[in-house]
Amino acid sequence: MSSSWFPFFKRPNVALANEDDYQLLPTNAGISHGEYEDDDQEIELEMRRFTPDDERRPALRGWLRRYWPVVLIFGVLALLFVAASNQKPKRAPARDYWNISNARVDALFARQSTTLDQAMARYSLRNNRAPPPMYDKWFEFARERSCLIDEYNQISRDFEPFYQLAKDDPAYFKKMVDKGTPWIQEDGRELRTGVFAGNKFSFTDEQWTLYNVSLSTGVMSLASSSTLVYLVRGKWHAMSPIRRRSGTHPRPTASYFQDEMKCAIPMRPKGFTGLANDASAFMLFASSTDFTTDLYPVMSTAKIACFADILVPSEFYYTDSGWAPSYGYGNNITWDDKKEKLYWRGMTSGGWVYGENYHAFPRYRLIDIGRKHTDLMDVKLSGFHEGLCGENCDREKIKQEYSIATSSSPREDVYNFKYLFDVDGNSFSGRYLGLLRSGSLVFKSTVFAEYFNDWLTPFEHYIPILPDLSDLVEKLEWAVAHDNEARAIQQAGQVFTERVITDAQNDCYFSAVMLEWARLYNMASQGQEGHAPVPDDMELATD
């Protein structure tokens, strides 16, 4: 090794008596003993090279004095290496998750049928029958609006019982619609009837539902589109979208569902599942108790597993609907700046309060859990549902017990938190898609199915929570401990919801439902008379 590696320490071109005659470190040579000796010895001691009385290694001392810059540089490099190896891995930037999520959505759209022949072939393979009339018009409609083409297995499942019945009685579907229409027109039961004539839809009764205005100006306006005008020639009667069915009136509903209907809702998706019936306010004492055990074609925005409703998009999921949860402004807080807590606000909706049964309702149970884990959760009841306070309901006791607020919080408060909770109310929660778009990770607990269930994947787009909320804390702790993975799920849910579950996609889904409805309804008028008439004594129960 030579000091010529470092030009600023290059030796002069002179002959030296010995190596110690040229030294790089300060020495006591030629200096009165004691002026710098102590300092020099202290330096040497700090470097742990030798002791003051060590006179047996002059060569090493000389080498160190000559090449100290080399030693210093390598020492610094070694320290930097050790420090770098001990550093925690940096979080991947959010844009990486965003790009990955967009790539997955790109792949979803890329695998959709691109030609009518391809779409018809895939439809026939999935359903074992040809597509319904006017499918070519629907295909054009869906392509123009960048909708999914082949991802409608939920529609197939919902209509399959009616197609099976049509093999023996092609008129069954129409007879059930026609039989139910006058009862609905007379008594309502949260249903409405309507008719398509030419290219215009209009109601045929004066009943009230949540969707009176939206139904006539929103989803159903598709019927006036030039591509769908032939979808429902002549008159087409339909029961409007509702959240529940009509018919019998059990009060409460717990024994009716479990004992009479044998409707068992699984607690878990696998293994020894257990039952969630006692963990759902709807199953225990539904806020609406109108049901029917007869197979009527009823379009609904949500259903439990043992119901036969035909799912359609809810008006809560149309951005221009008055029922859609609206935000005054978009998310303005970065992921790293959000609080690592689970946030939820909501009313005491869910079911009729009867005695102490509310303690089993998921919204109350959420507050009970939150009180034990204030470091992880910020959850509160923001209002008491007076209309659901039934027999033996002590409203003042409940309000005090759960510190129920008298006013709600601004919806934009969700932006302050990394984790948001979504739980059933009287039925499904209409805020779900809005939460997925909010920039926070959604924890979802529900016993209801909605039309997009096949599209939103648990653990990829959101974190599922059991109906009794028994796994909520554990999964919340996981999210806090695995921030990168939690962020990836959040980004995937936001990207998918913003790009796939759009107003246009809702229209495409709803119109695909109407295609199947129209074919089944028209079977009776196409020379295919039924063999088994609807029994005259089949009626909707009344109070």
SEDO-149292 format. One record per residue (C-alpha): residue number from 1; residue in three letters; z negated, x negated, y negated. Coordinates in steps of 0.5 Angstrom, whole numbers. Each point is the difference from the previous one (the first is absolute). Example, Ala and Ser with C-alpha at 12.3 -4.5 7.8 and 13.67 -1.06 7.14 Angstrom:
% SEDO-149292
[1,'ALA',[-16,-25,9]] [2,'SER',[2,-2,-7]] 
END
This chain:
% SEDO-149292
[1,'MET',[0,0,0]] [2,'SER',[2,-3,-7]] [3,'SER',[-2,2,-7]] [4,'SER',[7,0,-2]] [5,'TRP',[0,7,3]] [6,'PHE',[-3,2,-7]] [7,'PRO',[4,-3,-6]] [8,'PHE',[-5,0,-5]] [9,'PHE',[-4,-4,5]] [10,'LYS',[5,-5,1]] [11,'ARG',[-3,-7,1]] [12,'PRO',[3,-6,-5]] [13,'ASN',[5,-5,3]] [14,'VAL',[-5,-6,0]] [15,'ALA',[-4,-4,6]] [16,'LEU',[-7,2,2]] [17,'ALA',[-5,-4,3]] [18,'ASN',[-2,5,4]] [19,'GLU',[0,8,1]] [20,'ASP',[-6,1,-4]] [21,'ASP',[2,-3,-6]] [22,'TYR',[4,6,-2]] [23,'GLN',[-4,6,0]] [24,'LEU',[1,7,-2]] [25,'LEU',[-7,3,0]] [26,'PRO',[-5,-3,-5]] [27,'THR',[-4,-6,3]] [28,'ASN',[-6,-4,-2]] [29,'ALA',[5,-6,0]] [30,'GLY',[-1,-5,-7]] [31,'ILE',[-5,6,-2]] [32,'SER',[-7,-2,-1]] [33,'HIS',[-4,4,6]] [34,'GLY',[-3,6,-2]] [35,'GLU',[5,3,-5]] [36,'TYR',[4,4,4]] [37,'GLU',[-3,-1,7]] [38,'ASP',[-4,6,1]] [39,'ASP',[6,4,-2]] [40,'ASP',[4,-3,5]] [41,'GLN',[-5,0,5]] [42,'GLU',[-1,8,-1]] [43,'ILE',[8,1,0]] [44,'GLU',[0,-4,7]] [45,'LEU',[-6,4,2]] [46,'GLU',[3,7,-2]] [47,'MET',[6,-2,4]] [48,'ARG',[-5,-2,6]] [49,'ARG',[4,-6,1]] [50,'PHE',[-5,-5,1]] [51,'THR',[-8,-2,-2]] [52,'PRO',[-2,-5,-6]] [53,'ASP',[-2,-5,5]] [54,'ASP',[6,0,5]] [55,'GLU',[3,-6,-1]] [56,'ARG',[4,-1,6]] [57,'ARG',[6,4,-1]] [58,'PRO',[3,-3,-7]] [59,'ALA',[7,2,3]] [60,'LEU',[-1,7,0]] [61,'ARG',[-3,0,-7]] [62,'GLY',[6,-4,-2]] [63,'TRP',[5,5,3]] [64,'LEU',[-3,6,-3]] [65,'ARG',[0,-3,-7]] [66,'ARG',[7,-1,1]] [67,'TYR',[2,6,3]] [68,'TRP',[-4,6,-3]] [69,'PRO',[5,4,-3]] [70,'VAL',[3,1,7]] [71,'VAL',[-7,2,3]] [72,'LEU',[-1,5,-6]] [73,'ILE',[7,3,0]] [74,'PHE',[-1,1,8]] [75,'GLY',[-7,3,-1]] [76,'VAL',[2,5,-5]] [77,'LEU',[6,2,5]] [78,'ALA',[-5,1,5]] [79,'LEU',[-5,4,-4]] [80,'LEU',[6,4,-2]] [81,'PHE',[2,1,7]] [82,'VAL',[-7,2,2]] [83,'ALA',[0,5,-5]] [84,'ALA',[6,3,1]] [85,'SER',[-1,1,7]] [86,'ASN',[-7,4,-1]] [87,'GLN',[3,5,-5]] [88,'LYS',[1,7,2]] [89,'PRO',[7,2,1]] [90,'LYS',[3,4,-6]] [91,'ARG',[2,7,0]] [92,'ALA',[7,2,1]] [93,'PRO',[3,2,-7]] [94,'ALA',[1,8,0]] [95,'ARG',[7,-1,-1]] [96,'ASP',[1,-2,8]] [97,'TYR',[-3,6,2]] [98,'TRP',[4,4,-4]] [99,'ASN',[6,-3,2]] [100,'ILE',[-2,0,7]] [101,'SER',[-1,8,-1]] [102,'ASN',[6,1,-3]] [103,'ALA',[4,-4,6]] [104,'ARG',[-3,5,5]] [105,'VAL',[2,6,-4]] [106,'ASP',[7,-3,-1]] [107,'ALA',[0,-1,8]] [108,'LEU',[-2,8,0]] [109,'PHE',[6,2,-4]] [110,'ALA',[5,-5,3]] [111,'ARG',[-1,3,7]] [112,'GLN',[2,7,-2]] [113,'SER',[6,3,2]] [114,'THR',[6,-1,-5]] [115,'THR',[5,4,3]] [116,'LEU',[0,8,1]] [117,'ASP',[2,-2,8]] [118,'GLN',[-6,-5,0]] [119,'ALA',[-5,5,-2]] [120,'MET',[3,6,4]] [121,'ALA',[-1,-4,6]] [122,'ARG',[-7,-3,-1]] [123,'TYR',[-2,7,-2]] [124,'SER',[3,3,7]] [125,'LEU',[-3,-6,4]] [126,'ARG',[-7,2,-3]] [127,'ASN',[0,7,0]] [128,'ASN',[5,2,6]] [129,'ARG',[4,4,-4]] [130,'ALA',[5,0,-5]] [131,'PRO',[-2,0,-8]] [132,'PRO',[0,6,-3]] [133,'PRO',[5,3,-4]] [134,'MET',[1,-3,-7]] [135,'TYR',[-3,-6,2]] [136,'ASP',[6,-4,-3]] [137,'LYS',[-2,3,-6]] [138,'TRP',[-7,-2,0]] [139,'PHE',[3,-7,2]] [140,'GLU',[3,-1,-6]] [141,'PHE',[-5,3,-4]] [142,'ALA',[-5,-5,3]] [143,'ARG',[5,-6,-1]] [144,'GLU',[1,2,-7]] [145,'ARG',[-8,0,-1]] [146,'SER',[-1,-7,4]] [147,'CYS',[-5,4,5]] [148,'LEU',[-1,-2,7]] [149,'ILE',[5,3,5]] [150,'ASP',[-3,-1,7]] [151,'GLU',[-8,1,-1]] [152,'TYR',[-1,7,1]] [153,'ASN',[-4,0,7]] [154,'GLN',[-6,5,-3]] [155,'ILE',[6,5,-2]] [156,'SER',[2,0,7]] [157,'ARG',[-7,0,3]] [158,'ASP',[-2,6,-5]] [159,'PHE',[7,4,2]] [160,'GLU',[0,-1,8]] [161,'PRO',[-4,6,2]] [162,'PHE',[4,4,-3]] [163,'TYR',[6,-3,3]] [164,'GLN',[-3,0,7]] [165,'LEU',[-1,8,-1]] [166,'ALA',[7,1,-3]] [167,'LYS',[3,-2,7]] [168,'ASP',[-3,7,3]] [169,'ASP',[0,3,-7]] [170,'PRO',[5,-2,-5]] [171,'ALA',[-3,5,-5]] [172,'TYR',[-7,-1,1]] [173,'PHE',[0,-4,-7]] [174,'LYS',[3,5,-4]] [175,'LYS',[-4,5,3]] [176,'MET',[-7,-3,-2]] [177,'VAL',[2,-2,-7]] [178,'ASP',[3,8,-1]] [179,'LYS',[-7,2,3]] [180,'GLY',[-4,-4,-4]] [181,'THR',[3,1,-7]] [182,'PRO',[-2,7,-1]] [183,'TRP',[-7,-1,1]] [184,'ILE',[0,-7,-4]] [185,'GLN',[3,5,-6]] [186,'GLU',[-5,5,1]] [187,'ASP',[-6,-5,1]] [188,'GLY',[2,-7,-2]] [189,'ARG',[-5,-4,4]] [190,'GLU',[2,-6,-5]] [191,'LEU',[7,1,2]] [192,'ARG',[6,2,-3]] [193,'THR',[7,2,2]] [194,'GLY',[6,-1,-3]] [195,'VAL',[8,0,1]] [196,'PHE',[6,-4,-1]] [197,'ALA',[6,4,-3]] [198,'GLY',[6,-4,-1]] [199,'ASN',[-2,-6,-4]] [200,'LYS',[-7,3,-3]] [201,'PHE',[-7,0,3]] [202,'SER',[-5,6,-2]] [203,'PHE',[-6,3,2]] [204,'THR',[-1,6,4]] [205,'ASP',[-7,2,-2]] [206,'GLU',[-5,0,-5]] [207,'GLN',[-5,-4,4]] [208,'TRP',[-4,-6,-3]] [209,'THR',[0,-7,3]] [210,'LEU',[-1,-7,-3]] [211,'TYR',[7,-2,0]] [212,'ASN',[3,7,-4]] [213,'VAL',[3,-4,-6]] [214,'SER',[2,-7,4]] [215,'LEU',[3,4,6]] [216,'SER',[5,3,-4]] [217,'THR',[2,-5,-5]] [218,'GLY',[-2,-7,4]] [219,'VAL',[2,0,8]] [220,'MET',[3,6,1]] [221,'SER',[5,-2,-6]] [222,'LEU',[4,-4,5]] [223,'ALA',[3,7,3]] [224,'SER',[4,0,-7]] [225,'SER',[3,-7,2]] [226,'SER',[8,0,1]] [227,'THR',[-2,-4,7]] [228,'LEU',[-5,5,2]] [229,'VAL',[3,7,-2]] [230,'TYR',[3,1,7]] [231,'LEU',[-7,-1,3]] [232,'VAL',[-2,7,0]] [233,'ARG',[5,5,0]] [234,'GLY',[-2,7,-2]] [235,'LYS',[-7,1,0]] [236,'TRP',[-5,-5,3]] [237,'HIS',[-7,2,0]] [238,'ALA',[-6,-5,0]] [239,'MET',[-7,0,0]] [240,'SER',[-2,-5,-6]] [241,'PRO',[-4,-7,1]] [242,'ILE',[-7,1,1]] [243,'ARG',[-6,-4,2]] [244,'ARG',[-3,5,6]] [245,'ARG',[3,5,4]] [246,'SER',[-2,8,0]] [247,'GLY',[-3,5,5]] [248,'THR',[-7,0,3]] [249,'HIS',[-6,-1,-4]] [250,'PRO',[-5,-4,3]] [251,'ARG',[-7,-2,-4]] [252,'PRO',[-2,-5,1]] [253,'THR',[6,-4,4]] [254,'ALA',[-3,-5,4]] [255,'SER',[-1,4,6]] [256,'TYR',[7,3,-1]] [257,'PHE',[4,-6,0]] [258,'GLN',[-4,-4,6]] [259,'ASP',[-2,6,4]] [260,'GLU',[5,5,-1]] [261,'MET',[6,-4,-2]] [262,'LYS',[-2,-6,4]] [263,'CYS',[2,-4,-6]] [264,'ALA',[-3,-7,1]] [265,'ILE',[1,-5,-5]] [266,'PRO',[0,-7,2]] [267,'MET',[-5,-5,-3]] [268,'ARG',[4,-6,2]] [269,'PRO',[7,-1,1]] [270,'LYS',[-1,-4,7]] [271,'GLY',[-5,-1,5]] [272,'PHE',[-6,5,1]] [273,'THR',[2,4,-6]] [274,'GLY',[-6,5,-1]] [275,'LEU',[1,6,-4]] [276,'ALA',[0,0,-8]] [277,'ASN',[-1,8,0]] [278,'ASP',[-7,-1,-3]] [279,'ALA',[2,-5,-5]] [280,'SER',[6,4,-4]] [281,'ALA',[-2,5,-5]] [282,'PHE',[6,4,2]] [283,'MET',[-2,0,7]] [284,'LEU',[-7,2,-1]] [285,'PHE',[1,6,-5]] [286,'ALA',[7,0,-3]] [287,'SER',[1,2,-8]] [288,'SER',[5,5,2]] [289,'THR',[-1,3,7]] [290,'ASP',[7,4,1]] [291,'PHE',[3,-2,6]] [292,'THR',[5,2,6]] [293,'THR',[1,-1,7]] [294,'ASP',[7,3,0]] [295,'LEU',[6,-5,-1]] [296,'TYR',[2,2,-7]] [297,'PRO',[5,-5,-3]] [298,'VAL',[-5,-2,-6]] [299,'MET',[2,-6,-5]] [300,'SER',[-6,-4,-2]] [301,'THR',[-2,-6,-3]] [302,'ALA',[-5,-3,5]] [303,'LYS',[-3,2,6]] [304,'ILE',[-5,-2,6]] [305,'ALA',[3,-2,7]] [306,'CYS',[-1,7,3]] [307,'PHE',[4,4,-5]] [308,'ALA',[7,1,0]] [309,'ASP',[2,0,-7]] [310,'ILE',[7,-3,-2]] [311,'LEU',[-2,-6,-5]] [312,'VAL',[3,0,-7]] [313,'PRO',[-1,-4,-6]] [314,'SER',[-6,2,-5]] [315,'GLU',[1,1,-7]] [316,'PHE',[-6,-5,-1]] [317,'TYR',[6,-5,2]] [318,'TYR',[5,2,-5]] [319,'THR',[-1,-4,-7]] [320,'ASP',[3,5,-4]] [321,'SER',[-5,6,3]] [322,'GLY',[-6,2,-4]] [323,'TRP',[-4,-1,6]] [324,'ALA',[2,-7,1]] [325,'PRO',[-6,-5,-2]] [326,'SER',[2,-3,-6]] [327,'TYR',[-2,-7,-3]] [328,'GLY',[0,-1,-8]] [329,'TYR',[2,-7,1]] [330,'GLY',[2,-5,6]] [331,'ASN',[-5,-5,3]] [332,'ASN',[-1,-5,-5]] [333,'ILE',[-5,-4,4]] [334,'THR',[2,-6,5]] [335,'TRP',[-3,0,7]] [336,'ASP',[-4,-6,-1]] [337,'ASP',[-3,3,-6]] [338,'LYS',[-2,7,3]] [339,'LYS',[-7,1,3]] [340,'GLU',[-1,-1,7]] [341,'LYS',[-3,7,1]] [342,'LEU',[2,6,3]] [343,'TYR',[1,6,-5]] [344,'TRP',[0,7,1]] [345,'ARG',[-1,6,-4]] [346,'GLY',[1,8,2]] [347,'MET',[-3,7,0]] [348,'THR',[-4,3,6]] [349,'SER',[6,3,3]] [350,'GLY',[2,0,7]] [351,'GLY',[-3,6,3]] [352,'TRP',[-5,6,-1]] [353,'VAL',[-7,-2,-1]] [354,'TYR',[-5,3,5]] [355,'GLY',[-7,-2,0]] [356,'GLU',[0,-7,1]] [357,'ASN',[6,-1,4]] [358,'TYR',[3,-4,-7]] [359,'HIS',[-3,-6,3]] [360,'ALA',[5,-1,5]] [361,'PHE',[6,1,-5]] [362,'PRO',[3,-7,-1]] [363,'ARG',[0,0,-8]] [364,'TYR',[-8,1,1]] [365,'ARG',[0,-5,5]] [366,'LEU',[4,-5,-4]] [367,'ILE',[-6,1,-5]] [368,'ASP',[-5,-1,5]] [369,'ILE',[3,-7,2]] [370,'GLY',[2,-2,-7]] [371,'ARG',[-8,0,-2]] [372,'LYS',[-1,-5,6]] [373,'HIS',[5,-5,-2]] [374,'THR',[0,0,-8]] [375,'ASP',[3,-7,0]] [376,'LEU',[6,3,4]] [377,'MET',[1,7,-3]] [378,'ASP',[1,4,-6]] [379,'VAL',[0,7,2]] [380,'LYS',[-2,6,-3]] [381,'LEU',[1,8,0]] [382,'SER',[3,2,-7]] [383,'GLY',[-1,7,1]] [384,'PHE',[-3,6,4]] [385,'HIS',[5,5,3]] [386,'GLU',[-4,7,-2]] [387,'GLY',[5,4,4]] [388,'LEU',[-2,-3,7]] [389,'CYS',[-7,1,-1]] [390,'GLY',[-1,5,6]] [391,'GLU',[-6,3,3]] [392,'ASN',[-7,-4,0]] [393,'CYS',[4,-5,-5]] [394,'ASP',[-5,-3,-5]] [395,'ARG',[4,-2,-5]] [396,'GLU',[-5,-3,-5]] [397,'LYS',[-3,-4,6]] [398,'ILE',[6,-3,2]] [399,'LYS',[2,-2,-7]] [400,'GLN',[-7,-4,-1]] [401,'GLU',[1,-3,7]] [402,'TYR',[7,-3,-1]] [403,'SER',[-1,-1,-7]] [404,'ILE',[6,4,-1]] [405,'ALA',[4,-1,-7]] [406,'THR',[2,5,-5]] [407,'SER',[6,-3,-2]] [408,'SER',[6,-4,4]] [409,'SER',[1,-7,-2]] [410,'PRO',[7,-3,-3]] [411,'ARG',[5,0,6]] [412,'GLU',[2,-7,-3]] [413,'ASP',[-7,-3,2]] [414,'VAL',[3,-1,7]] [415,'TYR',[4,-6,-3]] [416,'ASN',[-7,-4,-1]] [417,'PHE',[-1,0,8]] [418,'LYS',[3,-4,5]] [419,'TYR',[-1,5,6]] [420,'LEU',[1,8,-1]] [421,'PHE',[-2,5,5]] [422,'ASP',[3,7,1]] [423,'VAL',[-3,5,4]] [424,'ASP',[2,7,2]] [425,'GLY',[-2,6,-4]] [426,'ASN',[1,7,1]] [427,'SER',[6,-3,4]] [428,'PHE',[4,-6,-1]] [429,'SER',[-1,-4,-6]] [430,'GLY',[6,1,-5]] [431,'ARG',[-2,-7,-4]] [432,'TYR',[2,-4,6]] [433,'LEU',[7,-3,-2]] [434,'GLY',[-3,-1,-7]] [435,'LEU',[-5,-4,2]] [436,'LEU',[5,-4,5]] [437,'ARG',[4,-2,-7]] [438,'SER',[-6,-2,-4]] [439,'GLY',[-1,-7,2]] [440,'SER',[-6,1,4]] [441,'LEU',[-1,0,7]] [442,'VAL',[-1,7,3]] [443,'PHE',[-5,1,6]] [444,'LYS',[2,7,3]] [445,'SER',[-4,5,4]] [446,'THR',[3,7,2]] [447,'VAL',[1,5,6]] [448,'PHE',[7,2,-3]] [449,'ALA',[7,-1,1]] [450,'GLU',[5,-1,-5]] [451,'TYR',[7,0,0]] [452,'PHE',[0,-8,-2]] [453,'ASN',[-5,-2,6]] [454,'ASP',[6,-3,4]] [455,'TRP',[2,-4,-6]] [456,'LEU',[-7,-3,-2]] [457,'THR',[-3,-5,5]] [458,'PRO',[-7,-1,0]] [459,'PHE',[-3,-7,-1]] [460,'GLU',[7,-2,-3]] [461,'HIS',[0,5,-6]] [462,'TYR',[-7,2,0]] [463,'ILE',[-7,0,4]] [464,'PRO',[-1,6,4]] [465,'ILE',[-7,2,0]] [466,'LEU',[-3,5,6]] [467,'PRO',[-2,7,-2]] [468,'ASP',[-7,-1,1]] [469,'LEU',[0,-7,-5]] [470,'SER',[-4,-4,5]] [471,'ASP',[5,-6,-1]] [472,'LEU',[1,0,-7]] [473,'VAL',[-5,-5,-2]] [474,'GLU',[2,-5,5]] [475,'LYS',[7,1,-2]] [476,'LEU',[-2,-1,-7]] [477,'GLU',[-3,-6,1]] [478,'TRP',[6,-3,4]] [479,'ALA',[4,2,-6]] [480,'VAL',[-5,-4,-5]] [481,'ALA',[0,-6,5]] [482,'HIS',[8,0,1]] [483,'ASP',[2,1,-7]] [484,'ASN',[7,-3,2]] [485,'GLU',[1,5,6]] [486,'ALA',[-3,6,-4]] [487,'ARG',[5,-2,-6]] [488,'ALA',[6,0,5]] [489,'ILE',[-2,7,2]] [490,'GLN',[0,2,-7]] [491,'GLN',[6,-2,-2]] [492,'ALA',[4,3,6]] [493,'GLY',[-3,6,-1]] [494,'GLN',[2,0,-7]] [495,'VAL',[7,-2,1]] [496,'PHE',[1,5,5]] [497,'THR',[-2,6,-3]] [498,'GLU',[4,-2,-7]] [499,'ARG',[6,-2,4]] [500,'VAL',[0,5,5]] [501,'ILE',[-4,6,-1]] [502,'THR',[3,3,-6]] [503,'ASP',[2,6,-3]] [504,'ALA',[7,0,2]] [505,'GLN',[-3,-2,7]] [506,'ASN',[-4,6,0]] [507,'ASP',[6,4,-2]] [508,'CYS',[4,-3,6]] [509,'TYR',[-6,2,5]] [510,'PHE',[-1,7,-2]] [511,'SER',[8,1,0]] [512,'ALA',[0,-3,7]] [513,'VAL',[-5,5,2]] [514,'MET',[4,6,-3]] [515,'LEU',[6,-2,4]] [516,'GLU',[-4,1,7]] [517,'TRP',[-3,6,-3]] [518,'ALA',[6,3,-2]] [519,'ARG',[3,-1,7]] [520,'LEU',[-5,3,4]] [521,'TYR',[0,6,-5]] [522,'ASN',[7,1,1]] [523,'MET',[0,-1,8]] [524,'ALA',[-1,8,0]] [525,'SER',[6,1,-4]] [526,'GLN',[5,-4,4]] [527,'GLY',[1,5,6]] [528,'GLN',[-7,-3,3]] [529,'GLU',[-4,6,1]] [530,'GLY',[-7,-1,2]] [531,'HIS',[-3,2,7]] [532,'ALA',[-7,0,-1]] [533,'PRO',[-2,5,-6]] [534,'VAL',[-6,-2,-5]] [535,'PRO',[-6,5,3]] [536,'ASP',[-1,6,-5]] [537,'ASP',[-7,-2,1]] [538,'MET',[0,-7,-3]] [539,'GLU',[-3,1,-7]] [540,'LEU',[-3,-5,-5]] [541,'ALA',[-8,2,0]] [542,'THR',[-3,3,-6]] [543,'ASP',[-7,0,-3]] 
END
